[in-house]
């Protein structure tokens, strides 16, 4: 059956849905059992997911949202019933609550009651669902039709509020294959947030391929149903997974001698936060563990969760360092914009056997931003993790165009030492329409490049990860002149104390920055420096003597020391000549960095307010290089580029280990384009300005203490900068390739 046929025959616009909805709403208005079930269902969701219904579907009462869930479960249950009849078996745990008793009511008793009131389902005419499906359809059905049905019934707003991003089968296949399972027959699998059941279905298919030629159907059935497990906290997700599980098993069920089948799919909280149901399977207590964890964890925003659930996160999993910030910043939202990564971490601790593997679909931004710091620690409590494989989907939309989040697959191995680089497949759009229905169709319709991930800073535990070949993207033509700071070779003379300043005119004394004064996006203080001319070699001795006599007398009192300076650069001009001084020095906006050592910290400087000098232009010192920008926005655009993860990684790869590792020669190898006032450039400039406003709020401490700080607001800005620069470089490469 086609997607269009499903929407027309069973979806929101179908006659079946209309009859079901009208009957259900009537019963909710008149039947206490229905009203009690609706109230329990709502409480179940609010307890587990927070108020996911707040601010969404305001025009649709919660009664209608409950009816949608009932209807979807009804359709799926009818398909299960059809499979039971056609393939001659009985599913003993059809109800979502079976094996856990998570709810006091059964979905089937409710929708069977509704169906009894609908004329088209009274048996006098063919069942509309059975009329659309045949035994052959069931044999060839894949997981895609359930996604189509669910999305045609449940609104997008509710699906996103519940963190439900139904995964295409092709992505699930890549995730399972990324585990590099050596023995599928013996391996155990768990999807702790199984959703529609696509990941268990792929695991089952891999097991069938490994066992069909060597085992009887009964042995295969026993193996699969004891080694492929699903858990979810949404009743209709549990129903969906059971159907997908059965569809995957139909080739075995058709030939196996099995009257009854029980599936290990459970309605409960995999994390044990909102409920900790006793699971049973085969009439015995069931405590799942797995060699491999797979899935697409819920992307539920932290802000949606109830205060009680937030408290349980903090209290129950403190040892996993899920909340790395203290004080007012200790809310999980500062570390993770949703609960997907903490979900994965808790599941690894609760369920993964020693040396086991995990492969999850996560937001690709976790490789760089503050939300991904937990992943990049590669540690779950005292268990080390190795990142073994990544599939990066870049700006593709595997979840559909309506879902804006970019995704990637991260495969991990527990209790193993990590090594970089990490093999990474980078997927981008090809010439054909993208097809995510299978891994094979993805390979056919998409372009794929094999690359690798590496840390920006190998010495930083949670450093951002970038492509190993990122430096090639950031290398190119520098369209800007790189200048050297003021060089005077007479520190004792030109460095001015506050007491000395009181004895001379202040016209030629400036705020002056040395190596200790700059951090990324900001200044950490300044000193006072006498810069007695506006341009190197300028003969302004008469001006100083006549208009600024105290300054001139000060210089003349140090004439011997100044004339003894060894640099040949200072031989021309007056005896107090300095080098590295020109119109560029007096540019209103400059991007500065220290050239000594290797601390790639870039900042925009203009004027500062000094207690004695007032507001005055900053002068970069001898240890500094800078670019004089034509405008404030241009300076901040360049600063954002230079502080981005890709440019920082590029600098690490091209800089020498010598004394001047961030020299003009090194930085000029970077792609530093002209200011074109494009939308991307303006946004990067805005973000750099925002970062420069954040930094001064945190510099009321020592620089050592500042460098040890985590500033969530700054991390969030940096993450967006990293993402935008990556996109900018990718667009530029694409444009270059098309020329």
C-alpha positions as CSV (number, residue, x, y, z in Angstrom):
1,X,0.0,0.0,0.0
2,X,1.4,3.4,-0.9
3,X,1.9,6.3,1.5
4,X,-0.9,8.2,-0.2
5,X,-3.2,5.2,0.1
6,X,-2.4,4.9,3.8
7,X,-3.2,8.6,4.4
8,X,-6.4,8.4,2.3
9,X,-7.6,5.1,3.8
10,X,-6.5,5.3,7.4
11,X,-5.2,8.8,8.1
12,X,-6.8,11.9,9.6
13,X,-8.8,12.7,6.5
14,X,-10.2,9.2,6.2
15,X,-13.8,8.2,6.8
16,X,-12.5,5.6,9.3
17,X,-10.7,8.2,11.4
18,X,-13.8,10.5,11.3
19,X,-16.1,7.8,12.6
20,X,-13.6,6.7,15.3
21,X,-13.0,10.2,16.5
22,X,-16.7,11.1,16.7
23,X,-17.6,7.9,18.6
24,X,-14.6,8.2,21.0
25,X,-15.4,11.9,21.9
26,X,-19.0,10.9,22.6
27,X,-17.8,8.1,24.9
28,X,-15.4,10.5,26.7
29,X,-18.4,12.8,27.4
30,X,-20.6,10.0,28.8
31,X,-18.5,7.1,30.0
32,X,-16.6,7.3,33.3
33,X,-14.2,4.5,32.2
34,X,-13.1,6.5,29.2
35,X,-12.7,9.7,31.2
36,X,-10.6,7.9,33.9
37,X,-8.4,6.3,31.2
38,X,-7.9,9.7,29.6
39,X,-6.9,11.3,32.9
40,X,-4.5,8.4,33.7
41,X,-3.0,8.7,30.2
42,X,-2.4,12.4,30.6
43,X,-0.9,12.0,34.0
44,X,1.4,9.2,32.6
45,X,2.7,11.6,30.0
46,X,3.1,14.7,32.1
47,X,5.0,12.6,34.8
48,X,7.4,11.1,32.2
49,X,7.7,13.8,29.6
50,X,6.7,17.0,31.4
51,X,3.9,19.1,30.0
52,X,4.6,18.2,26.4
53,X,1.1,19.5,25.5
54,X,1.7,23.0,26.8
55,X,1.9,25.6,24.0
56,X,1.1,23.1,21.3
57,X,-2.2,22.3,19.6
58,X,-4.0,25.0,21.6
59,X,-7.0,24.7,19.4
60,X,-7.3,20.9,20.0
61,X,-8.4,19.8,23.5
62,X,-6.4,17.0,25.2
63,X,-9.4,14.7,24.6
64,X,-8.7,14.8,20.9
65,X,-5.0,14.1,21.5
66,X,-6.0,11.1,23.6
67,X,-8.3,10.0,20.8
68,X,-5.5,10.2,18.3
69,X,-3.3,7.9,20.4
70,X,-6.2,5.5,20.7
71,X,-6.9,5.6,17.0
72,X,-3.3,4.9,16.0
73,X,-3.1,2.0,18.5
74,X,-6.4,0.7,17.1
75,X,-5.1,0.6,13.5
76,X,-1.8,-1.0,14.5
77,X,-3.7,-3.6,16.7
78,X,-6.0,-4.5,13.7
79,X,-2.9,-5.1,11.6
80,X,-1.4,-7.3,14.3
81,X,-4.8,-9.2,14.4
82,X,-4.7,-9.7,10.7
83,X,-1.1,-11.0,10.9
84,X,-2.2,-13.5,13.6
85,X,-5.0,-14.9,11.4
86,X,-3.0,-15.0,8.2
87,X,0.1,-16.6,9.7
88,X,-1.6,-18.7,12.3
89,X,-0.1,-17.6,15.6
90,X,-1.1,-15.7,18.7
91,X,0.7,-12.7,20.1
92,X,0.3,-13.2,23.9
93,X,1.3,-9.6,24.9
94,X,-0.5,-7.4,22.4
95,X,-1.3,-4.7,25.0
96,X,1.3,-1.9,25.5
97,X,1.1,-2.5,29.2
98,X,1.7,-6.2,29.1
99,X,4.8,-7.4,31.0
100,X,4.9,-4.2,33.1
101,X,1.4,-3.2,34.1
102,X,2.5,0.4,33.7
103,X,-1.2,1.5,33.1
104,X,-4.3,0.3,34.8
105,X,-6.4,0.2,31.6
106,X,-6.0,-1.6,28.4
107,X,-6.0,0.2,25.0
108,X,-7.8,-2.7,23.3
109,X,-10.8,-2.7,25.6
110,X,-11.3,1.0,24.8
111,X,-10.9,0.9,21.0
112,X,-12.8,-2.3,20.8
113,X,-15.7,-0.6,22.6
114,X,-15.4,2.3,20.1
115,X,-15.3,-0.1,17.1
116,X,-18.5,-1.7,18.4
117,X,-20.3,1.6,17.9
118,X,-19.0,2.1,14.3
119,X,-21.3,0.7,11.5
120,X,-18.5,0.1,9.1
121,X,-16.8,-2.2,11.6
122,X,-19.9,-4.3,12.5
123,X,-19.0,-7.1,10.1
124,X,-21.6,-6.3,7.5
125,X,-19.0,-4.8,5.2
126,X,-15.3,-5.7,4.8
127,X,-13.1,-4.2,7.5
128,X,-11.4,-1.2,5.8
129,X,-8.0,-2.1,7.1
130,X,-8.2,-5.7,6.2
131,X,-9.6,-4.7,2.8
132,X,-6.4,-2.6,2.1
133,X,-3.9,-5.3,3.3
134,X,-3.2,-8.8,2.1
135,X,-1.0,-11.6,3.3
136,X,1.5,-10.6,0.6
137,X,1.4,-7.0,1.8
138,X,2.3,-8.1,5.3
139,X,5.3,-10.2,4.0
140,X,6.7,-7.2,2.1
141,X,5.8,-4.4,4.5
142,X,8.6,-2.3,6.0
143,X,8.7,0.1,8.8
144,X,8.1,3.2,6.7
145,X,4.3,2.8,6.5
146,X,4.0,3.2,10.3
147,X,5.8,6.5,10.2
148,X,3.4,7.7,7.5
149,X,0.4,6.6,9.5
150,X,1.7,8.1,12.7
151,X,2.6,11.4,11.2
152,X,-0.8,11.6,9.4
153,X,-2.6,11.2,12.8
154,X,-0.5,12.8,15.5
155,X,0.5,16.5,15.0
156,X,4.0,17.5,14.3
157,X,4.0,19.8,17.4
158,X,3.2,16.9,19.7
159,X,5.7,14.6,18.0
160,X,8.5,17.1,18.5
161,X,7.4,17.9,22.0
162,X,7.7,14.2,22.9
163,X,11.1,14.1,21.3
164,X,9.9,11.7,18.6
165,X,12.0,11.7,15.5
166,X,11.1,8.5,13.6
167,X,14.3,7.1,12.1
168,X,14.3,6.0,8.4
169,X,15.4,2.4,8.0
170,X,18.5,3.3,6.1
171,X,19.8,5.3,9.0
172,X,19.0,2.5,11.4
173,X,20.9,0.0,9.2
174,X,24.0,2.3,9.2
175,X,23.8,2.6,13.0
176,X,23.6,-1.2,13.5
177,X,26.3,-1.9,11.0
178,X,28.5,0.7,12.7
179,X,28.7,-1.6,15.7
180,X,30.8,-4.0,13.8
181,X,29.2,-7.0,15.4
182,X,31.4,-10.1,15.1
183,X,28.7,-12.7,16.0
184,X,25.0,-11.7,15.4
185,X,23.7,-15.1,16.5
186,X,25.1,-14.7,20.0
187,X,24.8,-10.9,20.4
188,X,22.1,-9.3,22.5
189,X,20.6,-6.0,21.5
190,X,18.5,-3.3,23.4
191,X,16.9,-0.2,22.0
192,X,15.9,1.7,25.2
193,X,13.8,4.2,23.4
194,X,12.4,2.0,20.6
195,X,9.9,4.4,19.0
196,X,8.4,2.8,15.9
197,X,10.7,-0.2,16.2
198,X,13.0,0.3,13.3
199,X,16.2,-0.5,15.2
200,X,14.9,-3.8,16.6
201,X,13.7,-4.7,13.1
202,X,17.1,-4.1,11.6
203,X,18.8,-6.2,14.4
204,X,16.3,-9.0,13.8
205,X,17.1,-8.9,10.0
206,X,20.8,-9.2,10.8
207,X,20.2,-12.1,13.0
208,X,18.0,-13.9,10.4
209,X,20.7,-13.5,7.8
210,X,23.2,-15.0,10.2
211,X,21.1,-18.0,11.3
212,X,18.6,-19.0,8.6
213,X,20.8,-21.4,6.8
214,X,22.1,-23.1,10.0
215,X,19.1,-23.2,12.4
216,X,15.5,-24.4,12.4
217,X,12.8,-21.8,12.4
218,X,12.0,-22.6,16.0
219,X,15.6,-22.1,17.1
220,X,15.7,-18.7,15.2
221,X,12.5,-17.6,16.9
222,X,13.7,-18.5,20.3
223,X,17.1,-16.8,19.7
224,X,15.6,-13.6,18.4
225,X,12.9,-13.2,21.1
226,X,15.4,-13.7,23.8
227,X,18.1,-11.3,22.4
228,X,16.4,-8.3,20.8
229,X,14.7,-6.1,23.3
230,X,12.8,-2.8,23.1
231,X,11.7,-0.3,25.8
232,X,9.7,2.9,25.4
233,X,7.7,5.2,27.6
234,X,5.0,5.9,25.0
235,X,2.3,3.3,24.7
236,X,1.8,3.7,21.0
237,X,5.5,3.3,20.5
238,X,5.4,0.0,22.2
239,X,2.5,-1.1,20.0
240,X,4.4,0.1,16.9
241,X,7.6,-1.8,17.9
242,X,5.6,-5.0,18.5
243,X,4.1,-4.8,15.0
244,X,7.5,-4.1,13.4
245,X,9.0,-7.0,15.4
246,X,6.3,-9.3,14.1
247,X,6.7,-8.1,10.5
248,X,10.4,-8.9,10.7
249,X,9.7,-12.3,12.1
250,X,7.0,-13.3,9.6
251,X,9.3,-15.4,7.4
252,X,10.2,-17.4,10.5
253,X,6.6,-17.5,11.9
254,X,5.3,-18.8,8.6
255,X,7.3,-22.0,8.8
256,X,7.9,-22.4,12.6
257,X,5.8,-24.6,14.8
258,X,4.8,-21.9,17.2
259,X,1.2,-21.3,18.3
260,X,2.0,-18.4,20.6
261,X,4.7,-15.7,20.5
262,X,5.7,-13.3,23.3
263,X,7.8,-10.2,22.3
264,X,10.4,-8.6,24.7
265,X,9.0,-5.0,24.2
266,X,8.2,-3.1,27.4
267,X,6.3,0.0,28.4
268,X,8.4,1.6,31.1
269,X,11.1,4.2,31.8
270,X,14.4,2.8,30.6
271,X,16.2,5.3,33.0
272,X,14.1,4.4,36.1
273,X,13.5,8.1,36.7
274,X,9.7,8.4,36.6
275,X,8.9,4.8,37.2
276,X,10.8,1.6,37.8
277,X,8.4,-1.2,36.8
278,X,9.2,-4.8,37.5
279,X,9.6,-6.4,34.0
280,X,8.4,-9.9,33.3
281,X,9.0,-12.1,30.3
282,X,8.0,-15.8,29.8
283,X,6.4,-15.7,33.2
284,X,9.6,-14.8,35.0
285,X,11.2,-11.6,36.2
286,X,13.3,-10.0,33.4
287,X,16.3,-7.7,34.0
288,X,17.7,-6.7,30.6
289,X,21.3,-6.3,29.8
290,X,22.8,-6.1,26.3
291,X,26.0,-6.5,24.4
292,X,24.9,-3.7,22.1
293,X,22.7,-0.6,22.6
294,X,21.1,1.0,19.5
295,X,18.6,3.7,18.8
296,X,17.5,7.3,18.4
297,X,17.1,8.6,22.0
298,X,14.4,11.1,22.9
299,X,15.3,14.7,22.0
300,X,13.1,16.1,24.7
301,X,14.1,19.7,25.7
302,X,15.1,19.9,29.4
303,X,12.7,22.8,29.8
304,X,9.7,20.5,29.1
305,X,10.4,18.2,32.0
306,X,8.7,18.6,35.4
307,X,10.7,19.9,38.3
308,X,10.3,16.4,40.0
309,X,12.0,14.7,37.0
310,X,14.8,17.3,36.9
311,X,15.4,16.6,40.5
312,X,15.6,12.9,39.9
313,X,18.2,13.5,37.2
314,X,20.3,15.5,39.6
315,X,19.9,13.1,42.5
316,X,20.0,9.8,40.8
317,X,22.9,10.1,38.4
318,X,25.2,12.5,40.1
319,X,28.2,10.1,39.6
320,X,27.9,10.3,35.8
321,X,28.8,14.0,35.7
322,X,25.6,14.8,33.7
323,X,25.5,18.2,35.3
324,X,29.0,19.7,35.0
325,X,28.1,23.2,36.1
326,X,27.6,24.3,39.7
327,X,25.4,26.9,41.3
328,X,22.8,28.6,39.2
329,X,24.2,27.0,36.1
330,X,23.6,23.5,37.5
331,X,20.5,23.0,35.4
332,X,20.9,20.4,32.8
333,X,19.9,22.8,30.1
334,X,23.2,24.6,30.4
335,X,25.0,21.5,29.5
336,X,22.6,19.7,27.2
337,X,19.8,21.4,25.3
338,X,17.9,18.1,25.4
339,X,18.1,14.9,27.4
340,X,19.4,12.7,24.5
341,X,23.0,12.5,25.6
342,X,22.2,12.0,29.4
343,X,19.8,9.3,28.2
344,X,22.5,7.5,26.4
345,X,25.0,7.8,29.3
346,X,22.5,6.4,31.8
347,X,21.6,3.5,29.5
348,X,25.2,2.6,29.0
349,X,25.7,2.4,32.7
350,X,22.4,0.5,33.4
351,X,22.4,-2.0,30.5
352,X,25.7,-2.3,28.6
353,X,27.8,-5.4,29.3
354,X,31.6,-5.0,29.7
355,X,33.2,-4.3,26.4
356,X,29.9,-3.8,24.8
357,X,29.0,-1.4,22.0
358,X,26.5,1.5,21.5
359,X,25.4,3.2,18.4
360,X,23.0,6.2,18.6
361,X,21.5,8.9,16.4
362,X,22.3,12.2,18.0
363,X,22.4,15.8,16.9
364,X,25.6,16.4,14.9
365,X,26.2,19.6,16.9
366,X,27.3,17.5,19.9
367,X,30.7,17.1,18.2
368,X,31.4,20.8,18.9
369,X,29.0,22.7,21.1
370,X,28.5,22.8,24.9
371,X,25.5,20.4,24.6
372,X,28.0,17.7,23.5
373,X,30.6,18.1,26.1
374,X,29.3,15.0,27.9
375,X,29.8,12.9,24.8
376,X,33.3,14.3,24.2
377,X,34.5,13.3,27.6
378,X,34.2,9.7,26.4
379,X,33.7,8.5,30.0
380,X,30.6,7.1,31.7
381,X,31.4,7.2,35.4
382,X,34.6,5.2,35.6
383,X,34.0,3.4,32.3
384,X,36.1,4.8,29.4
385,X,34.6,4.8,26.0
386,X,36.2,4.7,22.5
387,X,34.5,6.5,19.7
388,X,34.8,4.0,16.8
389,X,32.7,5.3,13.9
390,X,30.7,8.3,12.9
391,X,28.2,8.9,10.1
392,X,27.7,12.6,9.6
393,X,24.6,13.6,7.7
394,X,25.6,17.3,7.5
395,X,22.6,19.4,6.4
396,X,20.6,16.4,5.0
397,X,17.1,15.9,6.5
398,X,16.7,12.1,7.2
399,X,13.8,12.9,9.5
400,X,12.0,15.0,6.9
401,X,12.1,18.6,5.9
402,X,9.9,19.6,8.9
403,X,12.7,18.6,11.4
404,X,15.4,21.2,11.4
405,X,17.9,19.4,13.6
406,X,21.0,18.0,11.9
407,X,21.9,14.5,12.8
408,X,24.8,12.1,13.0
409,X,25.4,8.5,14.1
410,X,28.0,8.0,16.9
411,X,29.2,4.4,17.5
412,X,31.0,3.7,20.8
413,X,32.8,0.9,22.5
414,X,32.7,0.7,26.3
415,X,35.7,-0.1,28.5
416,X,38.1,0.6,25.8
417,X,40.9,3.2,25.3
418,X,40.0,5.9,22.7
419,X,42.3,6.8,19.8
420,X,42.0,9.6,17.2
421,X,41.5,9.9,14.3
422,X,38.0,8.4,14.1
423,X,36.7,7.0,10.8
424,X,33.9,9.2,9.6
425,X,31.5,9.0,6.6
426,X,30.4,12.4,5.6
427,X,27.0,12.2,3.7
428,X,25.8,15.0,1.4
429,X,23.2,15.5,-1.2
430,X,23.8,13.9,-4.6
431,X,22.2,14.4,-8.0
432,X,19.2,12.2,-7.2
433,X,16.5,12.8,-4.7
434,X,17.7,11.5,-1.3
435,X,16.3,8.1,-0.4
436,X,16.8,7.0,3.2
437,X,14.6,3.9,3.0
438,X,17.6,1.5,3.1
439,X,21.4,1.9,3.5
440,X,21.7,0.7,-0.1
441,X,19.4,3.4,-1.4
442,X,21.3,6.0,0.6
443,X,24.5,4.9,-1.0
444,X,22.8,5.1,-4.4
445,X,21.3,8.6,-4.0
446,X,23.7,10.4,-1.8
447,X,27.3,11.4,-2.0
448,X,29.6,10.0,0.6
449,X,33.2,11.0,1.5
450,X,35.4,9.0,3.9
451,X,37.2,11.2,6.3
452,X,38.0,11.3,10.0
453,X,37.4,13.3,13.2
454,X,40.1,14.7,15.4
455,X,40.1,17.0,18.4
456,X,40.7,20.7,18.0
457,X,42.9,20.6,21.1
458,X,44.3,17.2,21.9
459,X,45.2,18.3,25.4
460,X,41.7,19.3,26.3
461,X,39.5,16.5,27.6
462,X,36.3,17.7,26.0
463,X,37.7,19.5,23.0
464,X,35.5,20.1,20.0
465,X,35.9,17.5,17.2
466,X,36.4,18.6,13.6
467,X,37.2,16.8,10.4
468,X,40.9,15.8,10.1
469,X,41.0,17.5,6.7
470,X,39.4,20.7,8.1
471,X,42.6,22.6,7.8
472,X,42.3,22.2,4.0
473,X,39.0,24.0,4.1
474,X,40.3,26.9,6.2
475,X,43.5,27.3,4.3
476,X,43.6,29.6,1.4
477,X,44.1,33.3,0.5
478,X,44.5,35.9,3.2
479,X,42.9,39.1,1.8
480,X,44.2,41.3,4.7
481,X,47.5,42.8,5.7
482,X,48.9,41.3,8.9
483,X,50.8,43.8,10.9
484,X,53.3,43.6,13.8
485,X,52.7,45.4,17.1
486,X,54.8,48.3,18.3
487,X,58.4,47.4,18.8
488,X,60.5,49.8,20.9
489,X,63.3,47.6,22.5
490,X,63.2,49.7,25.7
491,X,60.7,48.3,28.1
492,X,62.1,50.3,31.1
493,X,61.8,53.6,29.2
494,X,58.5,53.2,27.3
495,X,56.5,51.4,30.0
496,X,54.9,54.2,32.1
497,X,53.8,53.9,35.7
498,X,50.9,55.8,37.0
499,X,53.3,57.9,39.0
500,X,55.4,58.8,35.9
501,X,52.2,59.5,34.0
502,X,51.4,62.2,36.5
503,X,54.6,63.9,35.6
504,X,54.1,64.2,31.9
505,X,51.4,65.0,29.3
506,X,49.1,62.1,28.5
507,X,48.8,62.7,24.8
508,X,51.3,60.1,23.7
509,X,50.5,57.5,26.4
510,X,48.2,54.7,25.4
511,X,46.6,51.5,26.8
512,X,49.1,48.8,25.7
513,X,48.5,45.1,25.5
514,X,51.1,42.4,26.2
515,X,51.0,38.6,26.0
516,X,49.1,38.3,29.3
517,X,46.3,40.7,28.3
518,X,44.2,38.9,25.7
519,X,41.8,36.0,26.0
520,X,39.4,34.8,23.3
521,X,37.0,37.6,22.6
522,X,38.3,40.0,25.2
523,X,41.0,41.9,27.1
524,X,42.3,40.9,30.5
525,X,43.6,44.3,31.4
526,X,46.3,46.6,29.9
527,X,49.4,48.5,30.7
528,X,50.5,52.1,29.9
529,X,52.9,52.7,27.1
530,X,54.6,55.8,25.8
531,X,54.3,55.8,22.0
532,X,55.9,59.2,21.2
533,X,55.2,59.3,17.5
534,X,52.4,58.4,15.0
535,X,54.5,56.7,12.4
536,X,57.9,55.0,12.5
537,X,60.8,57.2,11.6
538,X,58.6,60.4,11.9
539,X,60.7,63.4,12.9
540,X,58.4,65.1,15.4
541,X,61.1,66.1,17.8
542,X,60.2,69.8,17.5
543,X,56.5,69.1,18.1
544,X,57.4,67.2,21.3
545,X,59.9,69.8,22.5
546,X,57.5,72.7,22.0
547,X,54.0,71.3,22.7
548,X,54.8,68.4,25.1
549,X,57.8,69.5,27.0
550,X,57.4,67.2,30.0
551,X,57.2,64.2,27.6
552,X,60.2,65.4,25.7
553,X,62.2,65.9,28.9
554,X,61.3,62.4,30.0
555,X,62.6,60.9,26.8
556,X,65.7,63.1,26.8
557,X,66.6,61.9,30.3
558,X,66.7,58.4,28.9
559,X,68.5,59.4,25.7
560,X,71.6,57.3,26.4
561,X,69.6,54.1,26.9
562,X,67.5,54.8,23.8
563,X,70.6,55.4,21.6
564,X,72.2,52.2,22.9
565,X,69.4,50.0,21.4
566,X,70.8,47.4,19.1
567,X,68.1,47.0,16.5
568,X,69.0,48.4,13.1
569,X,65.3,49.1,12.6
570,X,65.6,52.0,15.0
571,X,68.6,53.7,13.5
572,X,66.6,56.1,11.4
573,X,64.4,58.9,12.8
574,X,64.7,60.6,16.2
575,X,66.6,59.0,19.1
576,X,63.2,57.7,20.5
577,X,62.2,56.1,17.3
578,X,60.0,53.0,17.4
579,X,59.2,50.3,14.8
580,X,55.9,48.8,13.7
581,X,54.0,52.0,13.8
582,X,51.9,53.4,11.0
583,X,48.3,54.4,10.0
584,X,47.2,50.8,10.6
585,X,48.2,51.2,14.3
586,X,45.6,53.8,14.7
587,X,42.8,51.9,13.0
588,X,39.7,52.1,15.2
589,X,39.1,48.3,15.1
590,X,41.9,45.7,15.1
591,X,41.9,41.9,15.4
592,X,44.8,41.0,17.7
593,X,46.6,37.9,18.8
594,X,49.8,37.0,20.6
595,X,52.4,35.7,18.3
596,X,54.5,33.9,21.0
597,X,54.0,30.3,21.9
598,X,50.8,28.7,20.7
599,X,47.7,30.2,22.3
600,X,45.3,31.0,19.4
601,X,43.3,33.5,21.3
602,X,41.9,36.3,19.0
603,X,40.1,39.4,20.1
604,X,38.8,42.7,18.7
605,X,40.3,45.8,20.3
606,X,39.3,49.4,19.9
607,X,39.3,51.8,22.8
608,X,39.3,51.2,26.5
609,X,38.3,53.4,29.4
610,X,41.4,54.0,31.5
611,X,41.2,55.6,35.0
612,X,43.8,58.2,34.1
613,X,43.7,58.4,30.3
614,X,40.0,58.3,29.8
615,X,38.8,56.5,26.7
616,X,41.7,55.9,24.4
617,X,42.7,53.6,21.6
618,X,44.5,50.4,22.4
619,X,48.0,49.9,21.0
620,X,49.2,46.3,20.4
621,X,52.6,45.6,21.8
622,X,55.7,43.9,20.4
623,X,54.4,40.4,21.1
624,X,51.3,41.0,19.1
625,X,50.2,40.7,15.5
626,X,47.0,42.3,14.2
627,X,44.8,43.0,11.3
628,X,43.5,46.6,11.0
629,X,39.9,46.3,9.9
630,X,37.9,48.8,7.9
631,X,34.9,48.6,10.2
632,X,33.7,47.1,13.5
633,X,31.7,44.4,11.8
634,X,34.6,43.4,9.5
635,X,36.8,43.0,12.6
636,X,34.3,40.9,14.4
637,X,33.7,38.7,11.4
638,X,37.4,38.0,11.1
639,X,37.6,37.3,14.9
640,X,34.8,34.8,14.7
641,X,36.5,33.0,11.8
642,X,39.9,32.8,13.7
643,X,38.3,31.6,16.9
644,X,36.2,28.9,15.2
645,X,37.0,25.3,15.8
646,X,38.0,24.7,12.2
647,X,40.4,27.6,12.0
648,X,41.8,26.8,15.4
649,X,42.5,23.2,14.2
650,X,44.1,24.6,11.0
651,X,46.4,26.8,13.0
652,X,47.5,23.9,15.1
653,X,48.4,22.0,12.0
654,X,50.3,24.7,10.2
655,X,52.0,26.5,13.2
656,X,55.5,25.6,14.1
657,X,56.7,24.7,17.5
658,X,59.0,27.6,17.5
659,X,58.9,30.8,19.5
660,X,56.7,32.7,17.0
661,X,54.3,30.0,16.2
662,X,51.4,32.4,15.4
663,X,53.5,34.5,13.1
664,X,52.4,36.5,10.1
665,X,53.6,33.6,7.9
666,X,51.4,31.1,9.7
667,X,48.2,33.1,10.0
668,X,48.5,34.4,6.4
669,X,48.0,30.8,5.2
670,X,44.4,30.9,6.4
671,X,41.4,31.8,4.2
672,X,40.6,35.3,5.5
673,X,38.2,36.7,2.9
674,X,37.2,40.3,2.3
675,X,34.2,41.8,4.0
676,X,31.3,41.5,1.6
677,X,28.5,42.2,4.1
678,X,26.7,38.9,3.4
679,X,24.1,37.5,5.7
680,X,26.5,34.8,6.9
681,X,29.3,37.3,7.6
682,X,26.9,39.6,9.4
683,X,25.7,36.8,11.7
684,X,29.3,35.8,12.5
685,X,30.1,39.4,13.3
686,X,27.0,39.6,15.6
687,X,28.1,36.5,17.4
688,X,31.6,37.8,18.0
689,X,30.2,41.0,19.3
690,X,28.0,39.0,21.7
691,X,31.0,37.0,22.8
692,X,32.9,40.2,23.5
693,X,30.1,41.4,25.7
694,X,30.1,38.2,27.7
695,X,33.8,38.0,28.4
696,X,34.2,41.2,30.5
697,X,31.5,39.9,32.9
698,X,33.9,37.2,33.9
699,X,37.4,38.9,34.1
700,X,37.1,40.0,37.7
701,X,39.5,37.3,38.7
702,X,43.0,36.0,37.9
703,X,43.7,34.9,34.4
704,X,44.5,31.4,35.6
705,X,41.1,31.3,37.3
706,X,39.4,32.7,34.2
707,X,41.0,30.0,32.0
708,X,39.7,27.3,34.3
709,X,36.1,28.7,34.1
710,X,33.3,27.2,32.0
711,X,31.0,30.0,30.7
712,X,27.9,28.4,29.3
713,X,26.7,31.5,27.5
714,X,30.1,31.8,25.8
715,X,30.1,28.2,24.9
716,X,26.7,28.5,23.3
717,X,27.9,31.4,21.2
718,X,31.1,29.5,20.2
719,X,29.0,26.5,19.1
720,X,27.0,28.6,16.8
721,X,30.1,30.2,15.4
722,X,31.6,26.8,14.8
723,X,28.5,25.6,13.0
724,X,28.2,28.7,10.8
725,X,31.9,28.7,9.8
726,X,31.7,25.1,8.9
727,X,28.7,25.9,6.7
728,X,30.4,28.9,5.2
729,X,33.4,26.9,4.2
730,X,31.3,24.1,2.8
731,X,29.3,26.6,0.7
732,X,32.5,28.1,-0.5
733,X,33.9,24.7,-1.5
734,X,30.7,23.9,-3.3
735,X,30.8,27.2,-5.2
736,X,34.4,26.6,-6.1
737,X,33.6,23.1,-7.3
738,X,30.9,24.5,-9.5
739,X,33.1,27.1,-11.2
